[in-house]
Amino acid sequence: MLKIILAEDHNIVRNGIRALLESEGGIKVVGEATNGQKVLNIIAKEDHIDLVLADINMPVMDGIELIKNLKANYPKIRLVILSMLDNEKYVAQAFSEGACGYLLKSVSADELIFAIKHVSGGGRYLCSELSIKMLERLMHSPLSNQTVFEDAIDFSSREIEVLNLIAEGLTNHEMSEKLFLSKRTIEGHRQSLIEKTGSRNTAALIRYAVLNGLVQ
């Protein structure tokens, strides 16, 4: 059972996220907090916490300060940011301080669940909306005209198909419906792509695909 603390200072938003998470088997919200300090108070009382899902903008102790504190005192606890802030400086700061994931609050339920499971398994994750935004900026940079040559990787035709849909910004659910595959199978292909390319997250995967001519 994946034990999560949810840190969000808006009650309605927090209640909705909690209901969504607990509708998924294998996930349990063991604590709720309205700021980073309350997260630390909960951690001090709980035997084991796997992951904290937190906003950046919170009173008393915000998400960035919480990341720093967890990294210093509870390095085994993974933290994922769930925020409305889509500015790249916040994304970069969160990851540089030790966050393992960054999601926008507009993220779909499927992607939220996938991200949490991916991060809890040791990975890092950036939501598809931000990944596409960063990809578009990359494609307009001088580096976009350079080709990176890598050792040949044996991708299956299905993996290439999934890779192109990821680049288009489709969620796991949308890919599942489009390809007539289960969401679990789609998640498997996504994870395989990340591992084969040595990518840390979806943005890095898309960057790899573009620079190596795997997607248009």
Backbone hydrogen bonds, N-H to C=O, Kabsch-Sander energy under -0.5 kcal/mol:
donor,donor_aa,acceptor,acceptor_aa,energy
2,L,26,G,-3.3
3,K,1,M,-0.6
4,I,2,L,-0.5
4,I,28,K,-2.7
5,I,51,L,-2.0
6,L,31,G,-2.6
7,A,5,I,-0.6
7,A,53,L,-3.1
8,E,6,L,-0.6
8,E,33,A,-2.5
11,N,9,D,-0.7
14,R,10,H,-2.8
15,N,11,N,-2.8
16,G,12,I,-2.0
17,I,13,V,-2.3
18,R,14,R,-2.5
19,A,15,N,-2.2
20,L,16,G,-1.9
21,L,17,I,-2.7
22,E,18,R,-2.6
23,S,19,A,-0.7
23,S,20,L,-0.6
24,E,21,L,-1.4
25,G,23,S,-0.5
27,I,24,E,-1.3
28,K,2,L,-2.9
30,V,4,I,-2.1
30,V,28,K,-0.9
31,G,4,I,-1.0
33,A,6,L,-2.6
36,G,61,M,-2.7
39,V,35,N,-1.3
40,L,36,G,-1.9
41,N,37,Q,-1.9
42,I,38,K,-2.0
43,I,39,V,-2.5
44,A,40,L,-1.9
45,K,41,N,-0.7
45,K,42,I,-1.0
46,E,42,I,-1.7
50,D,3,K,-2.0
51,L,3,K,-1.8
52,V,78,R,-2.7
53,L,5,I,-2.7
54,A,52,V,-0.6
54,A,80,V,-2.5
55,D,7,A,-1.7
58,M,56,I,-1.1
61,M,59,P,-2.9
63,G,56,I,-2.6
66,L,62,D,-1.9
67,I,63,G,-2.2
68,K,64,I,-2.0
69,N,65,E,-2.2
70,L,66,L,-2.7
71,K,67,I,-2.6
72,A,68,K,-1.9
73,N,69,N,-2.6
74,Y,70,L,-2.6
77,I,74,Y,-1.9
78,R,50,D,-2.3
78,R,76,K,-0.5
80,V,52,V,-2.8
81,I,101,G,-2.6
82,L,54,A,-2.6
83,S,103,L,-2.6
86,D,84,M,-0.6
90,Y,87,N,-1.1
91,V,87,N,-1.5
92,A,88,E,-2.9
93,Q,89,K,-2.2
94,A,90,Y,-2.6
95,F,91,V,-2.3
96,S,92,A,-2.5
97,E,93,Q,-1.9
98,G,94,A,-0.8
98,G,95,F,-0.7
99,A,94,A,-2.8
100,C,79,L,-3.1
101,G,79,L,-0.9
102,Y,125,Y,-2.1
103,L,81,I,-3.1
105,K,83,S,-1.6
107,V,104,L,-2.0
112,L,108,S,-2.2
113,I,109,A,-2.3
114,F,110,D,-2.5
115,A,111,E,-2.8
116,I,112,L,-2.2
117,K,113,I,-2.3
118,H,114,F,-2.7
119,V,115,A,-2.8
120,S,116,I,-2.5
121,G,117,K,-1.2
122,G,119,V,-2.0
123,G,118,H,-2.2
124,R,200,R,-1.1
125,Y,100,C,-2.0
127,C,102,Y,-2.2
131,S,127,C,-2.2
132,I,128,S,-2.6
133,K,129,E,-1.8
134,M,130,L,-2.5
135,L,131,S,-2.3
136,E,132,I,-2.6
137,R,133,K,-1.6
138,L,134,M,-2.3
139,M,135,L,-2.6
140,H,136,E,-0.9
140,H,137,R,-0.6
141,S,138,L,-1.6
144,S,141,S,-1.9
145,N,142,P,-1.4
146,Q,143,L,-1.8
148,V,211,L,-1.3
149,F,147,T,-0.6
150,E,148,V,-0.6
155,F,153,I,-1.4
160,I,156,S,-2.1
161,E,157,S,-1.9
162,V,158,R,-2.6
163,L,159,E,-2.7
164,N,160,I,-2.1
165,L,161,E,-1.6
166,I,162,V,-2.4
167,A,163,L,-2.1
168,E,164,N,-1.1
169,G,166,I,-1.5
170,L,165,L,-2.2
175,M,171,T,-2.5
176,S,172,N,-2.4
177,E,173,H,-2.1
178,K,174,E,-2.2
179,L,175,M,-2.6
180,F,176,S,-0.9
181,L,176,S,-1.8
186,I,182,S,-2.1
187,E,183,K,-2.7
188,G,184,R,-1.9
189,H,185,T,-2.2
190,R,186,I,-2.5
191,Q,187,E,-2.5
192,S,188,G,-2.3
193,L,189,H,-2.3
194,I,190,R,-2.1
195,E,191,Q,-2.4
196,K,192,S,-2.8
197,T,193,L,-2.0
198,G,194,I,-0.7
199,S,194,I,-1.7
205,L,201,N,-2.0
206,I,202,T,-2.6
207,R,203,A,-2.4
208,Y,204,A,-2.4
209,A,205,L,-2.3
210,V,206,I,-2.5
211,L,207,R,-2.6
212,N,208,Y,-1.6
213,G,210,V,-1.5
214,L,209,A,-3.0
215,V,209,A,-1.1
